[in-house]
Amino acid sequence: MSSSFPKHGGNIFQEAQRLGFHLDQILDASSSLVPFPPPRFLRRCLKASLNGGALRNYPDRTHQELRQVIANWHGIEPSMVLPGNGASELLTWVARDATETGMSTLPAPCFADYERALNCWSGSFRQERLPLSWSSSEPQSFPLAPHSEVIWITNPHNPTGQLWSRESLRLLLDRYSLVICDEAFLSLVPGGEKQSLIGLVKDHSNLVVIRSLTKLFAVAGLRLGYAVADSKRLEAWQKWRDPWPLNGLAIAAGTTLMTDVSALEEWIRKVQNWVTVEGSWLQERLHAMPGIFPHPSSVNFLLIHGRTSLLDFHQKMSSRGVLLRDCRSFVGLGESWLRIGLQNRAGNRRIVSEMKKLLI
Ligand SMILES: Cc1ncc(COP(=O)(O)O)c(C=O)c1O
């Protein structure tokens, strides 16, 4: 693996500049955000916050209101919730705990930020290969249980889209001193909440669940996520972090998004319906293309595997304004793997039509 390969998708500004496109000519399927504009009530809230005190005043450092509405949503105590500057900030803090706890196991391939977070604290980790063949988008048994103190799980897994069953993950709680479960994409998965570990946190102080609002609401620019964990652990993180890790607009937005439960439920239904409909539409078309194999996925991205290298194909797609995720930075994947983020129907048609021109 070379460090020069992109570690994240969504490098839309750099890619537009490199390829000579305006931003609106680019279809970014290298990151995995919902394709809808953020809900109207969110835009209204941001406007109101601009006119209110959200810019002028220091934000509430206790995040009391935001913690409360997130806690209400999950039916847990507010002290078990810590909002963060995106899930990524919280990964940094959980990595500090992981480092103090011992050796971490990272499934390979997995989200690159775990390694970044562990490296902040010179944490030790080893990568364990996930079997790269699976036949279903239904919940599967988590296949790894190597010897280490800490295990990092992503549910659903990024980049494979596999959904791990809650029952198989529950077994890990007796085996590891610390179980970190990143559920950044779980609320996008139809029926996915049934596999969440959040309900187990109350009785397991060795469990940390990380969530993100980035993907669900397409608000990557706001930086909004939260951790659910034992309150003592979260108190320690609060002492380590910056005084104002979340800005006033993000706090206002998060509070609005999580307060109106029926609007939230309706949004989640819309997103999950899109994943179901567009996911199977795209899978069907990709299956009909020669030289590539699309893997089943529970969520809004899927991996394709080429019979040979897909590097040239990837570059040609980029030069046509369609960005796919180069998977060379993922341990265990290489030139013959690409990840595609689902779009709306028009976007998916564009992906399929450009792919056909190159593959058929
Ligand atoms: C699995 C996973 N977890 C966490 C994150 C980070 O989310 P956030 O934008 O909330 O920092 C990402 C972003 O790509 C991700 O793929």
The ligand as an SDF file (V2000), in Angstrom:
LIG
                    3D

 16 16  0  0  0  0  0  0  0  0999 V2000
  -17.2170    4.3440    8.3010 C   0  0  0  0  0  0  0  0  0  0  0  0
  -17.0680    5.8130    8.5190 C   0  0  0  0  0  0  0  0  0  0  0  0
  -17.0430    6.2890    9.7670 N   0  0  0  0  0  0  0  0  0  0  0  0
  -16.9160    7.6030   10.0170 C   0  0  0  0  0  0  0  0  0  0  0  0
  -16.7710    8.4970    8.9990 C   0  0  0  0  0  0  0  0  0  0  0  0
  -16.5630    9.9470    9.3090 C   0  0  0  0  0  0  0  0  0  0  0  0
  -17.7760   10.6130    9.4210 O   0  0  0  0  0  0  0  0  0  0  0  0
  -17.8470   12.1600    9.8050 P   0  0  0  0  0  0  0  0  0  0  0  0
  -18.0700   12.9170    8.5590 O   0  0  0  0  0  0  0  0  0  0  0  0
  -19.0040   12.2390   10.7560 O   0  0  0  0  0  0  0  0  0  0  0  0
  -16.5450   12.5200   10.4640 O   0  0  0  0  0  0  0  0  0  0  0  0
  -16.7820    8.0560    7.6710 C   0  0  0  0  0  0  0  0  0  0  0  0
  -16.6140    9.0050    6.5610 C   0  0  0  0  0  0  0  0  0  0  0  0
  -16.4160    8.6550    5.4290 O   0  0  0  0  0  0  0  0  0  0  0  0
  -16.9280    6.6750    7.4340 C   0  0  0  0  0  0  0  0  0  0  0  0
  -16.9330    6.1850    6.1880 O   0  0  0  0  0  0  0  0  0  0  0  0
  1  2  1  0
  2  3  1  0
  2 15  2  0
  3  4  2  0
  4  5  1  0
  5  6  1  0
  5 12  2  0
  6  7  1  0
  7  8  1  0
  8  9  2  0
  8 10  1  0
  8 11  1  0
 12 13  1  0
 12 15  1  0
 13 14  2  0
 15 16  1  0
M  END
$$$$
